Amino acid sequence: MDDWTQTMGAGPLLGIAAASIALILLLVIRFKMHPFIVLILVSLLTAVVTGLPLSELSDTLVDSFSGTLGSVALLVGLGAMLGSIVESSGGARVLAERLVAVFGEKRAPFALGVASLIMGFPMFFDAGLVVMLPIVFAVARRMGGGNLLLYGLASATALSVMHVFVPPHPGPITAAEIFGADLGLVLLFGLILAMPTWLVSGYAWARFVDRRIPLPVPSLFGLSGDDVQPANPPSAGTVAGIIAVPMVLIFLNTGLSGLSSSGVVDGDATWVQSLTLIGNSPIALLIAVLVAMVVLGFRRGTDGTALERVMDRSLGPICSVILITGAGAMFGGVLRASGIGDALSGTLSAVGLPVIVAAYVIALVLRVAQGSATVALVTAAGLVAPAVAAGGYNGVEIVCIVLATAAGSVFAGHVNDSGFWLVGRLMGMDVKTTLKTWTVQQSIQSLVGFGLASALFGLVQLV
């Protein structure tokens, strides 16, 4: 496609982009079509309408899909396996109970939130919620039984914050891939942003709303005496250490890369290349999974067949997320190849709307309209990526844009979001109560995350 030139003006191209997004929303919301199919179909139609050469159409679609899917599938798949091993070993429960013991019963909501932040690193939101809620219910019953929101929202928000802002979850990984951000920096600043975001939108909000909406603990997971505990669970320190393995290795990779580029260390040295290799995100997660298999599996007497089943069952739920992510990247690839991204970049420059604000607003609108945070994030990233590429931003500024886009993709989860129903049903809330608690929480989380990412972006520009 090197010899092909787009002849349409910015107006028609932006009109096609708006129509494409509207069609995605219509097919997903009104006709209940699966987002994977919708994104492929709309990508194809957009490519044809914008005049991309038909002879190159298939390669454009497949290359955009596979280019993102390769790295995303590895990270998400290995992260899901790590979370499944930790959960099946009883590690999640042990870690939560240990933190409650350390912080004390009066600070149990804080302790459960911290445990969920830790468990939220390797676990997807829905898996982490199912793992943590029985522990939350048991603690809430022990504290009197009428303050579920105090404990439940603090824990659920922590899982949501990690899922939205921190790799190896698909949202930040995909946005980093599309924007060309350093994944180690995304991990570092995502963790820095996660804690204050949780404190405001999770812990503080849970304490506020609990005083206004008393909610009893449901009997969904049985009584506290019915909880099943593995016979020989690992220690809390062991679980925390295993979860820390990939974070430490990825930080090592980022640090050595920075030192190498600045000339402090010799980037061609064997030891530098070796440490950089094991700090590469997929390798780091693979090492963590292998360590978890040995420490939480074989050394505790779990045979290979049982461990294989534990790991295998973690892959089914993530297939849809991975495929939607790849299809969203396909749509973004078409937007870039057709010149729509460049048209948007020029329009943003003319309007004067900062790129970081545009990314947040686009993701927010898509999230509210169709529900899927993944679709909202990858679509917004695909639209804004050319403006980011043309803006000459440094590595930290690009990371801030990634986090701002991720923040927009979580705004105001409501009835078209599967997470809305998951939280509401598991906590025994009706739709009205879920809207008053969880939907508002997601909005606060989005605004706080965007505010922090924007503040960091402005600070970096001043420096």
CORZI-V28331 format. One record per pair of residues at least 6 apart in sequence whose ideal C-beta (glycine too) atoms are under 6 Angstrom apart, sorted by sequence separation. I is the first residue (numbers start at 0). J is the second residue. D is the distance in Angstrom with one decimal. If there is no record, write none. Layout:
I	J	D
I	J	D
This chain:
26	32	4.5
162	168	4.9
166	172	5.1
258	264	4.6
334	340	5.0
412	418	5.5
413	419	5.7
27	34	5.6
102	109	5.9
163	170	5.9
164	171	6.0
175	182	5.2
259	266	3.4
264	271	5.6
412	419	4.9
99	107	5.1
102	110	4.0
119	127	5.4
139	147	5.2
118	127	5.4
366	375	4.0
27	37	5.5
46	56	5.5
175	185	4.7
296	306	4.5
347	357	5.4
365	375	3.8
423	433	3.6
26	37	4.6
99	110	4.6
139	150	4.6
98	110	3.9
138	150	5.9
362	375	4.9
365	378	5.6
387	400	5.9
23	37	5.6
171	185	5.5
362	376	5.7
98	113	5.6
135	150	4.9
422	437	5.0
95	111	6.0
98	114	4.9
115	131	5.4
135	151	5.4
166	182	5.8
255	271	5.8
362	379	3.8
23	41	5.3
171	189	5.9
361	379	4.1
22	41	5.5
95	114	4.0
135	154	5.1
166	185	5.9
255	274	5.8
94	114	5.2
166	186	5.1
255	275	5.3
358	379	5.7
361	382	5.9
19	41	5.4
131	154	5.1
251	274	5.9
252	275	5.3
111	135	5.8
165	189	4.1
380	404	5.6
164	189	4.2
165	190	6.0
358	383	4.5
379	404	5.4
413	438	5.1
19	45	4.7
252	278	2.6
357	383	5.9
91	118	5.3
128	155	6.0
251	278	4.4
252	279	6.0
411	438	5.6
164	192	5.7
165	193	5.9
376	404	5.9
164	193	5.3
248	277	5.7
249	278	5.6
412	441	4.4
128	158	5.8
248	278	4.5
411	441	5.8
107	138	5.3
127	158	4.3
249	280	5.7
411	442	4.7
161	193	6.0
354	386	5.0
376	408	3.9
409	441	5.6
410	442	5.7
15	48	5.6
160	193	4.8
375	408	4.2
15	49	5.8
124	158	5.1
249	283	5.1
124	159	5.8
248	283	3.8
409	444	5.9
410	445	3.8
160	196	5.3
354	390	6.0
372	408	4.3
409	445	5.1
160	197	4.7
372	409	5.6
119	157	5.9
124	162	4.1
245	283	4.2
82	121	4.1
91	130	4.7
95	134	4.6
111	150	5.7
115	154	4.4
119	158	4.5
245	284	5.0
343	382	5.6
347	386	5.4
406	445	5.0
81	121	4.1
82	122	3.6
157	197	5.2
108	149	5.2
112	153	4.2
116	157	4.5
120	161	6.0
156	197	5.8
344	385	4.7
92	134	5.5
108	150	5.2
111	153	5.9
112	154	5.9
115	157	3.6
119	161	3.0
245	287	4.4
344	386	3.7
358	400	5.6
362	404	5.0
366	408	5.1
406	448	3.5
78	121	5.3
111	154	4.7
115	158	5.0
244	287	4.3
406	449	4.2
82	126	6.0
86	130	4.8
156	200	5.9
157	201	5.8
341	385	5.1
359	403	4.6
363	407	4.0
366	410	5.2
367	411	5.4
108	153	4.4
112	157	4.6
156	201	2.9
340	385	3.3
344	389	5.3
355	400	5.1
358	403	5.5
362	407	3.0
370	415	3.4
244	290	5.8
358	404	4.3
362	408	4.5
370	416	4.2
403	449	5.3
327	374	6.0
334	381	5.0
363	410	4.6
153	201	5.3
355	403	4.9
359	407	4.1
3	52	5.4
153	202	5.2
241	290	5.8
324	373	5.9
403	452	4.3
241	291	5.2
323	373	5.3
327	377	2.9
331	381	2.1
335	385	5.9
402	452	4.1
330	381	5.9
153	205	4.4
152	205	3.8
399	452	4.8
0	55	5.0
149	205	5.3
399	455	5.2
148	205	6.0
399	456	3.8
148	208	5.6
149	209	3.9
396	456	5.9
148	209	4.4
233	295	5.7
146	209	5.4
186	249	5.6
396	459	5.5
395	459	5.0
148	214	5.0
183	249	5.1
147	214	4.3
145	213	5.2
231	299	5.5
147	216	5.1
183	252	5.6
145	215	5.6
183	253	2.9
144	215	6.0
144	216	5.1
140	216	5.3
139	216	4.9
136	216	5.1
140	223	5.4
136	220	5.5
137	223	4.5
133	220	4.3
78	167	3.7
112	202	5.6
359	449	5.1
74	167	4.2
75	169	5.1
74	172	5.4
182	280	5.2
71	172	5.4
355	456	5.4
71	173	5.8
67	176	5.2
120	242	5.6
97	235	3.6
89	228	5.9
93	232	4.8
89	229	3.8
94	235	4.7
93	235	5.3
89	232	3.3
90	233	5.2
94	238	4.9
88	233	5.7
90	238	3.8
169	320	5.3
173	324	5.1
177	331	5.8
169	324	5.2
174	376	5.7
177	380	4.1
173	377	5.4
74	280	5.8
81	287	5.5
170	376	5.1
174	380	4.8
178	384	5.7
77	284	3.9
81	288	5.2
84	291	4.4
88	295	4.1
177	384	5.2
73	281	4.3
77	285	5.8
80	288	5.2
178	387	5.4
81	291	5.7
184	394	5.8
188	398	5.2
192	402	5.9
217	427	3.5
77	288	5.5
84	295	5.4
181	394	5.3
185	398	5.3
184	398	4.8
185	401	5.7
180	397	4.6
180	398	5.2
178	397	5.5
180	401	4.9
87	309	4.7
178	401	5.4
83	309	5.4
175	401	5.4
174	401	4.5
208	436	5.5
80	310	4.7
83	313	3.5
174	404	5.3
174	405	5.9
80	313	5.2
79	313	4.2
171	405	5.6
170	405	5.3
204	440	5.4
79	317	4.9
164	402	5.9
204	443	5.9
200	440	5.9
164	405	5.6
75	317	5.5
163	405	5.2
200	443	4.1
200	444	3.9
75	321	5.7
163	409	4.8
200	447	5.3
199	447	4.9
72	321	5.1
196	447	4.9
196	448	5.0
71	324	5.3
68	325	3.8
67	325	5.9
192	451	5.1
64	325	4.7
67	328	3.5
63	328	5.5
64	329	4.3
63	329	4.6
155	422	5.7
60	329	5.5
63	332	2.5
151	426	5.2
59	336	5.2
156	440	6.0
51	337	5.7
35	322	4.8
39	326	5.3
42	329	4.8
46	333	4.8
35	323	5.2
38	326	3.6
42	330	4.6
45	333	5.2
49	337	3.7
34	323	5.1
38	327	5.6
35	326	5.1
42	333	4.8
38	330	5.1
132	425	5.7
125	421	5.8
16	339	4.7
12	338	6.0
12	339	4.9
13	342	5.5
12	342	4.2
5	338	3.7
9	342	4.1
9	345	6.0
34	371	5.8
34	374	5.2
28	369	5.6
27	369	4.9
24	368	5.0
24	369	5.0
